[in-house]
């Protein structure tokens, strides 16, 4: 009787151990798969079926037309890339000064809004190759532009620029920040000039070309000297495999003429 009881206990123990082994074996693969997915931004975006794109209103890159539709070079560029990725683009307006926090927290999947490639950008994002050339230019009342031909001649002027922007950096680097006001957007900087609160602002040349002069909302303003030359890139999370994938698609869109057509439409110059 004791032998039978012992054999029964031994059998039950073996079955229990086998069941535990099968459970561990069955759960190992999904956990491994989940870890791989977590490490891949490309898989993350494809799994949810959309790419969340952080932007600010910035003509001609991302802005709404008269019908209320979001258009612009970056808008249409992003749509073309998302089509090739097989996902839907979701555009979310962000506070430009908090763009890296938005990216790291996964509130957005990329920063795609005429973002100048700077040391700060390369430190905080995995940035793509350049796609458009740009410059930071001084914008002021059109009848004053001819009076100021060097940064030194502007030392006593009041300036405005978007907080955290390349324009802000250009003001600081050229020693023009003695009377400087940071604002929320580049359009706000131009409004400050229009109102007379400041003498000048520093914004992207792409915006200055599109939004100042005759026939625009800022007809009394004009672009003056360039303070810097630069290029735009798209920022993904550090280590993101989306960067390489988007670089490949960018090359395809250059080769088939899509990007050049967009550049011609929005009067931009593609990076080499």
C-alpha positions as CSV (number, residue, x, y, z in Angstrom):
1,X,0.0,0.0,0.0
2,X,2.8,2.4,0.9
3,X,4.6,1.5,-2.3
4,X,1.5,2.2,-4.3
5,X,1.0,5.6,-2.5
6,X,4.6,6.5,-3.2
7,X,4.4,5.7,-6.9
8,X,1.2,7.7,-7.2
9,X,2.8,10.8,-5.6
10,X,5.8,10.4,-7.8
11,X,3.7,10.3,-10.9
12,X,1.7,13.4,-9.8
13,X,4.9,15.3,-9.2
14,X,6.3,14.4,-12.7
15,X,3.0,15.5,-14.3
16,X,3.1,18.8,-12.4
17,X,6.7,19.5,-13.4
18,X,5.9,18.7,-17.0
19,X,3.0,21.1,-17.0
20,X,5.1,23.9,-15.6
21,X,7.8,23.3,-18.2
22,X,5.2,23.5,-21.0
23,X,3.8,26.8,-19.6
24,X,7.3,28.3,-19.5
25,X,8.0,27.1,-23.0
26,X,4.7,28.5,-24.3
27,X,5.1,31.9,-22.8
28,X,8.8,32.4,-23.8
29,X,8.0,33.1,-27.5
30,X,5.3,35.8,-27.0
31,X,7.5,37.6,-24.5
32,X,10.4,37.5,-26.9
33,X,8.2,38.8,-29.7
34,X,6.9,41.6,-27.5
35,X,10.4,42.7,-26.6
36,X,11.4,42.8,-30.3
37,X,8.3,44.8,-31.2
38,X,9.1,47.2,-28.3
39,X,12.5,47.8,-29.8
40,X,11.2,48.5,-33.3
41,X,9.5,51.8,-34.0
42,X,8.7,50.6,-37.5
43,X,6.8,47.6,-36.1
44,X,5.1,49.8,-33.5
45,X,3.8,52.2,-36.1
46,X,2.7,49.4,-38.5
47,X,1.0,47.5,-35.7
48,X,-1.2,50.5,-34.7
49,X,-1.7,51.4,-38.4
50,X,-0.8,55.1,-38.1
51,X,2.2,57.4,-37.7
52,X,1.6,60.4,-35.4
53,X,3.4,63.5,-36.8
54,X,4.2,66.4,-34.6
55,X,4.0,69.8,-36.4
56,X,3.3,73.5,-35.9
57,X,1.5,75.8,-38.3
58,X,4.3,76.9,-40.6
59,X,3.7,77.9,-44.2
60,X,4.7,76.5,-46.7
61,X,5.5,73.3,-44.7
62,X,2.3,72.6,-42.7
63,X,-0.7,74.9,-42.9
64,X,-4.4,75.0,-43.7
65,X,-5.7,76.2,-47.0
66,X,-8.8,78.3,-47.6
67,X,-11.0,75.2,-47.4
68,X,-9.5,74.2,-44.0
69,X,-7.5,71.3,-45.3
70,X,-4.0,70.7,-44.0
71,X,-1.5,71.2,-46.8
72,X,2.1,72.1,-47.4
73,X,5.4,70.5,-48.5
74,X,5.9,68.5,-45.3
75,X,2.3,67.5,-45.0
76,X,2.2,66.0,-48.5
77,X,5.7,64.6,-48.1
78,X,4.6,62.8,-45.0
79,X,1.4,61.5,-46.7
80,X,3.5,60.1,-49.5
81,X,5.9,58.3,-47.1
82,X,3.0,56.9,-45.0
83,X,1.4,55.6,-48.1
84,X,4.5,53.6,-48.9
85,X,4.7,52.4,-45.2
86,X,1.1,51.3,-45.4
87,X,0.0,53.4,-42.5
88,X,-2.2,56.5,-42.0
89,X,-0.6,59.9,-41.2
90,X,-2.1,61.5,-38.1
91,X,-1.0,65.2,-37.7
92,X,-0.9,66.6,-34.2
93,X,-0.1,70.3,-33.5
94,X,2.6,70.6,-30.8
95,X,4.4,73.2,-28.7
96,X,7.7,73.5,-30.6
97,X,9.6,74.2,-27.4
98,X,8.5,70.7,-26.0
99,X,9.0,68.7,-29.2
100,X,11.6,66.3,-27.8
101,X,9.5,65.6,-24.7
102,X,6.5,64.8,-27.0
103,X,8.6,62.5,-29.0
104,X,10.2,60.6,-26.1
105,X,6.8,60.2,-24.4
106,X,5.4,58.7,-27.6
107,X,2.7,61.4,-27.8
108,X,4.1,61.6,-31.4
109,X,6.2,59.3,-33.5
110,X,8.2,62.0,-35.3
111,X,8.9,65.7,-35.6
112,X,8.2,66.7,-39.2
113,X,7.9,70.4,-39.6
114,X,10.8,72.1,-41.3
115,X,13.1,71.2,-38.5
116,X,16.6,72.5,-38.9
117,X,19.3,69.9,-38.3
118,X,21.3,71.3,-35.4
119,X,23.5,69.8,-32.7
120,X,20.5,69.9,-30.3
121,X,18.4,68.0,-32.8
122,X,21.0,65.3,-33.5
123,X,21.5,64.9,-29.7
124,X,17.8,64.4,-29.0
125,X,16.5,62.6,-32.1
126,X,17.6,60.1,-34.7
127,X,17.3,62.5,-37.6
128,X,17.0,61.6,-41.3
129,X,19.3,62.8,-44.0
130,X,18.6,66.5,-45.1
131,X,15.7,67.0,-47.6
132,X,15.3,70.8,-48.0
133,X,17.7,73.8,-47.9
134,X,16.9,76.8,-45.7
135,X,18.3,79.9,-44.0
136,X,17.4,82.1,-41.0
137,X,16.6,85.6,-42.2
138,X,15.8,88.9,-40.6
139,X,12.3,90.1,-41.3
140,X,11.3,93.7,-40.7
141,X,9.1,96.5,-42.1
142,X,9.8,96.7,-45.8
143,X,10.8,100.4,-45.7
144,X,13.5,99.6,-43.1
145,X,15.3,96.6,-44.7
146,X,17.8,98.6,-46.7
147,X,19.1,100.3,-43.6
148,X,20.4,97.1,-42.0
149,X,23.0,95.1,-44.0
150,X,25.0,93.4,-41.3
151,X,24.3,91.9,-37.8
152,X,26.4,94.6,-36.2
153,X,24.1,97.3,-37.6
154,X,21.1,95.6,-35.8
155,X,22.6,95.5,-32.3
156,X,20.2,98.0,-30.8
157,X,17.0,96.5,-32.4
158,X,14.3,94.6,-30.6
159,X,13.9,91.1,-31.9
160,X,11.4,88.3,-31.6
161,X,11.6,84.6,-32.6
162,X,9.9,81.3,-31.9
163,X,11.1,79.8,-28.6
164,X,13.4,76.8,-29.2
165,X,13.7,77.6,-32.9
166,X,16.7,78.0,-35.2
167,X,15.8,81.6,-35.4
168,X,16.2,82.0,-31.6
169,X,19.7,80.3,-31.9
170,X,20.6,82.7,-34.8
171,X,19.7,85.7,-32.7
172,X,21.8,84.5,-29.8
173,X,24.8,83.5,-32.0
174,X,24.9,86.8,-33.7
175,X,24.7,88.8,-30.4
176,X,21.3,90.2,-31.1
177,X,19.6,89.0,-27.9
178,X,20.0,92.1,-25.7
179,X,16.4,93.1,-26.5
180,X,14.9,89.7,-27.4
181,X,11.3,88.4,-26.9
182,X,10.5,84.6,-27.3
183,X,7.1,83.8,-28.7
184,X,5.1,80.6,-29.3
185,X,5.3,80.5,-33.1
186,X,7.0,82.1,-36.1
187,X,3.8,83.7,-37.2
188,X,3.6,85.3,-33.7
189,X,7.1,86.7,-34.3
190,X,5.9,88.4,-37.5
191,X,2.8,89.8,-35.7
192,X,5.1,91.4,-33.1
193,X,6.9,93.2,-36.0
194,X,3.6,94.2,-37.6
195,X,2.4,95.7,-34.3
196,X,5.6,97.5,-33.7
197,X,6.3,95.7,-30.4
198,X,9.7,94.7,-31.9
199,X,11.7,96.0,-34.8
200,X,12.5,92.6,-36.4
201,X,12.2,88.9,-36.1
202,X,14.2,86.0,-37.3
203,X,12.3,83.2,-39.1
204,X,12.9,80.5,-41.7
205,X,13.6,81.8,-45.2
206,X,11.0,79.3,-46.5
207,X,8.3,81.0,-44.5
208,X,9.5,84.5,-45.2
209,X,9.4,83.8,-49.0
210,X,5.8,82.4,-48.7
211,X,4.3,84.9,-46.3
212,X,5.7,88.4,-46.7
213,X,5.4,91.0,-49.5
214,X,2.7,92.0,-51.8
215,X,-0.4,89.8,-51.9
216,X,0.3,88.1,-48.5
217,X,-1.1,88.7,-45.0
218,X,2.2,90.4,-44.1
219,X,2.4,92.7,-47.1
220,X,4.3,95.5,-45.2
221,X,7.1,93.1,-44.2
222,X,10.1,92.0,-46.1
223,X,13.1,89.7,-45.7
224,X,16.5,91.2,-45.1
225,X,19.9,89.6,-44.5
226,X,20.5,85.9,-43.9
227,X,22.1,85.0,-40.5
228,X,22.6,81.3,-41.1
229,X,22.3,78.6,-43.8
230,X,20.9,75.2,-42.9
231,X,19.0,72.1,-43.9
232,X,15.8,70.4,-42.7
233,X,15.5,66.8,-41.4
234,X,12.8,64.6,-39.8
235,X,13.3,63.6,-36.2
236,X,12.5,60.1,-34.9
237,X,13.2,58.7,-31.4
238,X,16.9,57.8,-30.6
239,X,17.8,54.4,-32.1
240,X,14.6,54.3,-34.1
241,X,14.6,52.0,-37.1
242,X,12.0,54.2,-38.8
243,X,14.8,56.7,-39.7
244,X,16.5,54.2,-42.1
245,X,13.2,53.2,-43.6
246,X,12.1,56.8,-44.2
247,X,15.6,57.6,-45.7
248,X,15.0,54.8,-48.2
249,X,11.6,56.0,-49.1
250,X,12.9,59.6,-49.4
251,X,15.4,58.3,-52.0
252,X,12.6,56.6,-53.9
253,X,10.5,59.8,-53.9
254,X,13.5,61.8,-55.2
255,X,14.1,59.3,-58.0
256,X,10.5,59.3,-59.2
257,X,10.2,63.1,-59.1
258,X,7.7,63.4,-56.3
259,X,9.8,65.5,-54.1
260,X,11.0,67.8,-56.9
261,X,7.4,68.4,-57.9
262,X,6.5,69.3,-54.3
263,X,9.5,71.6,-54.1
264,X,8.5,73.4,-57.3
265,X,4.9,73.8,-56.0
266,X,6.0,75.3,-52.7
267,X,9.1,77.2,-54.1
268,X,11.7,75.3,-52.1
269,X,15.1,74.0,-52.9
270,X,15.9,70.3,-52.2
271,X,19.0,69.3,-50.3
272,X,21.7,67.6,-52.4
